[in-house]
Amino acid sequence: MKNELVKITSITHATPDVLHIVTERPNGVNFIPGQATEIFLYKDNWENEGRPFTFTGLPKDKHLEFYIKTYPSHNGVTNQLRSLHSGDKLIINDVFGAINYKGEGTFIAGGAGVTPFISILRDLRAKNKLGSNKLIFANKRRTDIILKSEFEDMLKYNFINILSEEKNKEYAHGYITEDFIKENAFSLNNYFYVCGPPGMMDAVENQLKSLNVPKELIIKEAF
Ligand SMILES: Cc1cc2nc3c(=O)[nH]c(=O)nc-3n(C[C@H](O)[C@H](O)[C@H](O)COP(=O)(O)OP(=O)(O)OC[C@H]3O[C@@H](n4cnc5c(N)ncnc54)[C@H](O)[C@@H]3O)c2cc1C
C-alpha cells in the first residue's frame, strides 16, 4: 500500500490535546492490532512530512480510527491536524510497527503511547480474551486520560492510572517506579508491553531490568 488518499469522516477532541480522527478505509489497508501507518497532510508544502500514527480500531472495521496527541506549541504535522474538518483528506502510507500481542501480561503506557494498546485490547475484548491483562497508564492529569470510560469498562480493576501533575484520592500520584510496577503488574514473569515518550521508556526499561524481567518478555516502541 502506498499513498492512499482517505477522507476524514469525523474529527473530535478526545482530550484537550488529543484528536480522535476517523477516516474512510481504502481496500487493501490491512493491519495487525498494534501497528501504525505513516500519515501525511493533503496540503501544499506538507506532502513530504510523514508522521507515524497507530491504528486504534479493529482490523475488521469498515473505517480507520486514530487518537493523535497534538503539539500546538510548534508548527508540526499534529498542530496542522487541529485545523482539519470532516471531509478533508489525509494521505496514508505503509503499515509497520514493533508492538504486537504475544500473550497475557502488563501494558505500560505514557500518554499517547497507549494507542497501540487500544487496538490490541479492543481486539482481545472482541475475542473474549482479555484475561488478566493489566494496563498501567501514566498521564499528567486526569483530563489527559485517553478513553478513560472504555478502559474502565473493559479492564475494571486491571486499569491502573498514575498522574504526575494532579493529586486526587482515586489515582496514584507521581511517576512510575520499580515498586509501583511490582505492586501493580500482572506478574514479573509474563510479557510487558511498553510504549511512551523516550524518557519514560528509558526509566521503565531500567526498572524492569532491575526487577529481573528477561529482555525477551519486554515488547516496546518509543514515541
Ligand atoms: C510507530 C509510532 C506510532 C505512533 N503512533 C502515535 C499515535 O497513534 N498517536 C500519537 O499521538 N502519536 C503517535 N506517535 C508519535 C507521533 O508520531 C509524534 O507525536 C508526531 O510525529 C509528532 O509530529 P509533529 O510534526 O507534530 O511534531 P515534530 O515536529 O515531528 O516533533 C516531534 C516531537 O518533538 C517535540 N518538539 C519538536 N519541536 C518542538 C517545539 N518547537 N516545541 C515543542 N515541542 C517540540 C514534540 O514533543 C514532538 O513530539 C507514534 C510514533 C511512532 C514511532
The ligand as a Gaussian input file, in Angstrom:
#p B3LYP/6-31G(d) Opt

LIG

0 1
 C        5.342000       3.741000      15.494000
 C        4.792000       5.023000      16.084000
 C        3.430000       5.177000      16.233000
 C        2.896000       6.365000      16.768000
 N        1.543000       6.457000      16.946000
 C        1.027000       7.576000      17.512000
 C       -0.378000       7.688000      17.729000
 O       -1.178000       6.813000      17.374000
 N       -0.826000       8.818000      18.319000
 C        0.010000       9.828000      18.698000
 O       -0.450000      10.818000      19.252000
 N        1.345000       9.751000      18.494000
 C        1.863000       8.661000      17.893000
 N        3.217000       8.603000      17.663000
 C        4.043000       9.803000      17.934000
 C        3.856000      10.795000      16.773000
 O        4.364000      10.216000      15.594000
 C        4.558000      12.145000      17.040000
 O        3.991000      12.755000      18.145000
 C        4.392000      13.036000      15.815000
 O        5.235000      12.566000      14.795000
 C        4.707000      14.482000      16.123000
 O        4.602000      15.167000      14.910000
 P        4.744000      16.751000      14.816000
 O        5.020000      17.057000      13.375000
 O        3.600000      17.438000      15.439000
 O        5.995000      17.027000      15.708000
 P        7.507000      17.063000      15.203000
 O        7.774000      18.379000      14.599000
 O        7.815000      15.856000      14.418000
 O        8.228000      16.972000      16.606000
 C        8.426000      15.728000      17.242000
 C        8.447000      15.910000      18.752000
 O        9.368000      16.906000      19.165000
 C        8.816000      17.802000      20.111000
 N        9.044000      19.171000      19.587000
 C        9.747000      19.453000      18.478000
 N        9.817000      20.775000      18.302000
 C        9.152000      21.356000      19.309000
 C        8.864000      22.693000      19.680000
 N        9.316000      23.731000      18.982000
 N        8.091000      22.892000      20.756000
 C        7.659000      21.856000      21.484000
 N        7.897000      20.580000      21.201000
 C        8.649000      20.326000      20.132000
 C        7.389000      17.373000      20.308000
 O        7.334000      16.825000      21.614000
 C        7.111000      16.277000      19.276000
 O        6.652000      15.085000      19.861000
 C        3.761000       7.424000      17.138000
 C        5.159000       7.262000      16.980000
 C        5.661000       6.097000      16.467000
 C        7.164000       5.930000      16.316000

